[in-house]
Amino acid sequence: MKLNELKLEVDYFEFDEKYYHKVNPTPLKNPKLVSFNPLACELINLDYSECETSDFVDFINGSKILEGSTPYAMAYAGHQFGYFVPQLGDGRAINLGAVNNWHLQTKGSGLTRYSRQGDGRAVLRSSIREYIMSEAMFGLGIPTTRALGIIDSDSFAHRDWEQESCSIVLRMSPSWIRVGTFEFFARSRDKETISKLADYVIKQSYPHLENEENRYEKMFYSLVDKTAELIALWQVYGFQHGVMNTDNFSLAGLTIDYGPYAFMDYFEKNSICNHTDAEGRYSYNNQPYVARWNLFALISALKLICDESKLESYMKTFLPQHEKVYLDLMNKRLGLDASKSGNSNLHLILELLGSLENAKMDYNVFFYRLTHLKSFEDLSSILDIAVFQEPLKNWFESYKKVCDEQKTTFESRFEVMKKVNPKYILKNYILQEAIEKAHEGDYSLVNDLLKIAQNPYDEHSDFERYANPTPMKFANIKLSCSS
């Protein structure tokens, strides 16, 4: 389908105007295409060739409005680092409408009513990070928003005491409704309005519930289940969101709003990737507990239309569900079957995490090399990349014992592990290389990393070094919210 044949639908104006702001994007100066995503094109039936036209650049830039689109920004509230802020919203994102149930949104498109002290812009650095990482999460099978394209420009903004080029990333999601959206709507104390929002979420994300009795409670139960699995997947692959405020927390159970995120380099249980998170609220290990906290905040916003006691009772399942998904997946990363061992090999996994931390071992590289291990007599491929070898030597004794108990072989474990242990995990130092090249006008590495992100289990011979441990000087660095 040609770009001009796409017809967007806007369904948010059924709500009162106090919940959104109709606003056209403010185009950037001299926009230029950095990259487009063929896989995302398929989701909205857009011909790839259209992405190489000036019309596509103008579409992302906001100077071309497609048929059916009425751009708008959404209002929401949110708990930021645990403190409630009653008025937030899309301060630099503008919603364009939906195609094929994918809601298109440009991030960095200029000022809205909700920009507060911001400039409404996103810089190239943060846009590249979101563009690549949303596709990397997709490649790993982790629920996420997607990205269709990204542009650079000759407009500039000040970030971290420097001037950087402004950029826009066109991102896509089945839903942009957040916990913070319900928190904002709940301020009205209007049962009908909150019910209307819940029906809107059900239509977008839980259509099987539309004709169910107690559908609002069941919507919440479904979100609890999805979130338990999502956070387990994050932790299994060493992902840290960095800023899990309720305004960054999806009602569809997706990873949204990529800011100061990180994939674990050298394993640290209490790793913090956001340098403004002084207390470690959003540390790697704390993520399940923050997710649980956010869901309780949602209960408070839903209590006018739901049986609060039922929602609170269902929350008792959240941490057990999270633990089950986590242990099942971690067993697979070790080539084991959780059902064949008492307590799902919990002790073995906890011992591994402690050993990885004490050994100063690259988290995901460990699992990839374990996948290809041929003998317990020769562990050099793994031990040689550990700063301290002894903790892992001791763990391998425990691991070998469980492998013997389950009567597994290196071949049988390989068949399990090759499906869950990717060769490539795109860490921050890798993305930084693409960012630095892009600042010089060379976008080639952005496009190369897009292919790696979407195919992390494949061989990418020209980028073999990215499958090695993160250089120590780049390991576990903290990022700012402008990242």
Disulfide bonds with the S-S distance in Angstrom:
none
